[in-house]
Amino acid sequence: MSNETYNNPCYSFAEGHHFHYIAINRASKPRVPAQVRVLGEAFQVTVEGETSFWFTHNPQRLLIALAGAKPENIEATQGRTWLFVTGDYSTDCFNMTNEVLTPCVRELKQPDPEEKNASW
């Protein structure tokens, strides 16, 4: 899995990556309680009695959100691998996947031939 970086972020809206704002606003309900266990970079998620493994391209962000949330403030969209974690100040949304995680889509950075001592 790749790490989200500020200097070259992921631009993918595939499952396991980012949400598009229309999906969050129009298709993220109904939400139901979810239980999440951390297993390395995989997350064991139980929703409505069904348990499966979910993945995200940025597991560190999800770990931070889970650390700041009460178990009753973790929800999933019914019938989707969308996770919502509500902390004291915000709700973090995660477009998860229970399939093989696709690579992040990143901006292709072209080396600058004028730059001296470039490490490319």
N, C-alpha and C positions, 0 to 999 in steps of 0.2 A: 504494500500500500504506500501511496505517496503522501508526503507531508505538504500541507498548505504553506506556501511561503509568500511573504509580502512582495518580494521583488519579482516573482513570476507565478502568480496565482493560477489556480485551475479555473477554466472557463466552461467546463462541461455541465450540462443539465441532465445527463444520463442518470439512471438509478444509482444511488450510492454517492452522488456528487451534490450539486446545488439544486435548490428549488427555483422554479420560475415564479414570480410574484402572483401570476394568475392562478396557478395551481394552489398556492397557499390560501388565496382569498376565496376561491370558488369550490375547491374539491377536497378540503382538509377536514370535513366533518361528515358523519358523526365521529367523534373521538371517544375512545374507550380506555379504561385503565390498562397500563402495561407494566410488567415487572422486567427489569433488566439486570443481568449478571455479566460482569466483565470477564472475558476469557482471552487474555492477550489483546490482540487487535480485532477479535471477534466479539460480538455481543449476543448473549443468549437471551432472547426476548420471548416472553410469554404474554399472549394476547388472547383473551376469551378462551382460555384453557389449552390453546395450541402453542407449542414451544418450537422455535426455530432459531437459526443463527443468522444474524444480520450484520452487514458490513457498511462502513463509510470510508470515504477517501481521507477523512480527517479525524481519526479516532481520538486524538488528543483533545480536540474541541469537545467531543461528546463526553470524555472522561471529566473534564472540567465542569461541564454543565451538570452531570450526574452528581458530582461531589457537592454541589451547592443546592441540590434539590431534595425535598422530602419524597419518599416513595409514592405517596398519594398524588404528587404533582407530576407524574410521568404518564403520558398518554400516547396512544397511537391512533391513527386514522383507521377506522374499521375497514378491513379488506385491502389495506395498502401497507407498505413498509415505510410509513412516514411516522417519525417519532417527534414528540413535543415535550420538552423538559422545562418546567416553570420553576425559576428560582425566586429570590427575593425581589429582584429588580427587572427581570425580563423573562421572556419565553424563547428558548432556543429551538429551532426547527431543524430536523435532520431528514434528508431524503435518503433513506437507507436502501439496501438491496439484500435479498437472500440468495442471490446468484453470484457467480464469479464477478468480482469488481473490475470494471473496465479501467484502463489507464486514464489519468487526468489529461485534459486537453490544455496545453500551455502555449503561450505566445512563442513563436519561433524567434529566438534572439540571434540576429546575424552578427558575426564578429566584425569589429571595426578595424579594417586593415591599417588605419592610421595610428591606432592605439599601440603604444610601445609596451612591451612586457605583458602582453595580454595572455591570459591563462585559458585559452580555448584550444 
